[in-house]
Structures are given as structure tokens and as C-alpha cells.
Amino acid sequence: MTVTMQSGDITSIPVDAIVNAANPGLLGGGGVDGAIHRAGGPEILAECQELRRTRLPEGLPRGEAVSTTAGRLPARWVIHTAGPVYSRGEDRSAVLRSCYRSCLSEAARLGARRVSFPLISAGVYGWPLEDAAQIAVDSCSAALKGEAQGVEEVILVAYSPDAEEALRRALAASSSR
């Protein structure tokens, strides 16, 4: 059970499940969400539309997770989660931690052994990179010891040199504890 970091395009990493930093509407968007929908093809959107029509008519609650096919991605599943928008005036870190825990719980339910994650909420939702990286590392490490039994590896994917450095520091801080 390890948490590692890799740089690059999350849509090209072969894993069992890719986590999508989705918006609550589940119908695609920009950033990681758009990249996953473009690379995975229309099957992902079709399943998201079905989820909205049936189980999630109001959208995906922030901090929760749901899975679909991965379409043409090098994975079996996409696990969608809607992260919180960063706020200086309100501590929403519990919701961000819940995203990671919920995704890993869903991965364990699916039988996924290797799971890749973007830094949830660190893009357009404005979460400060250093804090997002530390929450990702700590949340995934804790979940692997608890609700994510069966998941063997979490790969946190750095989308930029700044994200890579933030993840390196977070992983180092975590291993020194």
C-alpha cells in the first residue's frame, strides 16, 4: 500500500481507476474533467448522463464519489468526485479530504488495485497547491490503512512543475512522520 507521485498526463497512465476532479453536474468541463472526457470518449458522458437521470438528479454532492466506465482510457473505471471551491473565509478541507476517502472507498468496492488522482480542487477551484498536495498525501495514506483495503497503489499525478514540487514536499513530510 503506497502513495507515489508521477508527472504528466493522467489520461495516459495505465491504472485500474482514474479519479476525475469533476464538477457536480458530471457532464464534463475544463481541466482534468475535460481531458478525461475527451480522452475517454462518449461512453463516459453517456454513463454520467444516466447517473444524473437516475441516481443523482441534483448532481454529485461535493466530497462524494461515483464511478463509470473509463471508455478508451487505459483503465477500467473513472471515479468522479466533486471537490470544494477554495474559500479564505470558510474551512472546507474536510470536504476535500472526503473526496479522497470517498474515491478510495469506491475503488476498493470496485476491486481496483492501482488508482491515479489529480490534485483535487487545485485547478480552477483555487485550492492553494501546497495545502492541496498535503491533504492529498495525508488523506490517501490514511484511507489506505482504513476504508481502502485492497487498493495497493495510489499515484498522485502532477500536472505542472509546481504541482510536482508540492507533491514531493508533501510526500517527504509524510514519510518523516
N, C-alpha and C positions, 0 to 999 in steps of 0.2 A: 504494500500500500504506500504509494509515493505520490508526491506533488512535485512536478517538474515544470520547467519553462522552455518554450520554443518560440523562436521568432518566425514571422511570416504570415502567410495567408491561411486562416483557419479552415477554409473550404478545401484545402489540398492535403490536409493531414489525415492519414488513414487511422480511424478510431472506430469504436463501436457506436458512440454517440457524440454528436457535436451540439454544444449548447448555443442557442440563439438568444442574443440580447434583443428580444422583440419589444414591440410596443403592445400595450394592452389589446389593441384591435386585432392583432395576429394576422394582418393582411399585408405584410411586407412594409418596407420603409427604406430608410437610408442606412448607412454604416454597415455593421455586421449583418443586421437583419436583411437589408437589400442584397448584400453579397451572397448570403446563404440562399435566399430565394432565387437569385439569378443562376447561381451555380447548380442548385439542386433541381431546378425545373418546376414545371407546373403542378407536379404531384403534391409538393409541399403546400402550395397555396390552396389546392383543392381540399386537402385534409384540414387545413386551418379554417377554411370557409365552412366545412362540415361541423367542426367544433363550435364555431360561432352560431351556426344554425341550431345545434342541438344542446350541447353541454354548457356552452359559455356565451349565451346571447348578449350578456352585458360586457363581454371581453374577459381577458385573463387578469385576475387580481394581481396587483404588484406583490412580488415576493413568492408567488406560487409558480408551479411548473406543469407543463403538459407536453406530451410527445406526439410526434408524427413520423411518417416515413422520412428518409433522407433523400429520396429521389435519386438523382445522379451523383450525389456526393459520395466520397469514399468512406461511408459509414452506413449503419443500418437505420439509425434514428436521428432525428433532430429533437432536442429537448428545448422548448421555448420557455423563457421566463421574462417577465416584465419588471425591470429594475426601477428603483425610485429615482426621481429627479432630485438632484442635489439642492439642498436649501441651507443657507447660512443660519437661518433663524429657527430651524427645526431639525432635531437629530433623527435622521431616517436610516441610520446604519443598521438597525435591527431588521429592517425590510431588505436591505442589501445582503446581509448575512443569510436571511431566509431564502433568498434567490439561490444561493449556492447550496444550502442544505436541501431545499426542495428539489433542485436539479439532481443532486447526487442520490437522493432517496428514490426519485423516478428512475434514474439509471440503474440502481440496484434492483428495483422492481422489474425492469426490462431484462435484466441479466447482462447489462453492459459491463465490460471489464476495463476498457480504456475510454476516457471521456476527455474531450477538449473544451476549454472555456475561453471566451474573450474576457476582458476586464469589464464586467457588467457595470453599466451606468457611467463609465469613464469617458464616453464619447460625447455625443450631443446632450446627454443628460447632465453633464458638467461636474461629475464627481471628481475631486482632486486625485490625481494619478497616484501619488504616494499612498494615500489613505485607501484608495480602491484596491491597490495591489496588496496591501497588508491585510485588508478584510478578506480578499480572495484567498490568500495563502492560509490565513488562520481558519477561515470557515471550512475550506476544503480539508485541511488537516484534521480538524475536529470531526467533520462528518465521516471521514474515512475510518475513524475509530468508533463511530456510533452507527447512525442510521444507514450508512452506505456500505454495509458489509457486502463483499463480493466484488466491489469496484477495486481494481488493482492499481490503476494509474490515472491521475488527473494531470492533464497537460494544460497549463495556463499559457495562452498564445499572445505574445507581444506583437502589437500591430505597428509599433514605431520604435526607434531607438530610445526615446524617453520612457516608453512603457517597458521596454526590455530592462533598462537600468532600474526602474522602480520595482520590477519583479525580482531582479537579482538581489536588491537590498532587502526586500520583504522575505525572500527565501533564506537569506543569510541570517536575518534577525530571528526567524522562526527556528532555524536549526541550532542557534546558540542558546535557546531557552531550554 
